[in-house]
Amino acid sequence: MRDKYLIVLFILIIVAAGAVLFYFEYLAVPEVTQIIEVPEEIIITEEVVVEEEVAVVPEPEPDEELKVQPIQNGNLSLFFIDVGQGDSILIADNYEYALEDCGDKNHGETVVNFLKQRNITELKYLFTSHPDADHIGGCAYVLDNIKVETVVDNGVFSNTQAYEDYYSRIDDEGYTIARKYDEYYIGNSTIKVVYSETLKVEQNDNGIVLMVSRGSVEAVLTGDCTKDCENTIGANVDAEILKVGHHGSKSSTGDPFLNRIEPEFAVISVGENNPYGHPAQEVLERLMKRGIETFRTDLNGNVQIKTDGKSVWVLYDKPATAEQIFTGRD
Ligand SMILES: [Zn+2]
């Protein structure tokens, strides 16, 4: 009897051992497989989510994109830098750069920062339109911080502190006097002197007017040129782009000049809180009635006009309505 019990016990032990082996061989394995499969599925799901997030993050905000407008060196770009009440225009083409005017003393740093943000450390030319403080006041700071190959003006002296500061930074080797019909070259663009006077009674007319051209697109940069000066600019000068004279003062931008130049785009470089009433309503009306697309640095901030020699594009920091643009401050 006892042997029978031992045999049954032995069989039970074998069956139990077989059951344990069967469990680990066939039942435990699928559990392990399941554990592996589940994390794999989770990882794949997370990767998809991460990829979607990465794709969204690098897209820049539109405003940030406009703050530093790209140069695009295959084109000619004219940047009308917002220097408040004053002028400063960067001319860029094929990695060569020229600047006309530097704003007033408080805006020299604005101009230098504008250049450095675009990795510009050297200017081929610095043109100064005339010796008024709102045009040359910032030039001492520009000349102290940016390498300038050649400074170009019409040779008229002034006894102001702004002129003294500007002139003291210039050496003879890096200086030339601009005469009418002189030409300078920036990349694939030509900068031609279309006006240079020194003996006028009106100081704003003792300056230079430049015409920048690339292909069939031309821009006239008038400084603070008055109607008298405008009337002596050659009859063969016409341009798609006009830097409006003297910050939109009514003493400039006369009807005969506009009829001759026939611009399609106009830029007024003018300060928000200027005491002169610039730009004048009557000048804005002359531009409006001709359908000239007009931009203002006091409303649009920095304005960039870009051309490949055929087409023209305009970029700016801030939009403004036609009503705002064509409402004067006088
Ligand atoms: Zn001025």
Residues whose N, C-alpha, C, O or C-beta is under 5 A from the ligand:
A	BS01	ZN	D134 D224
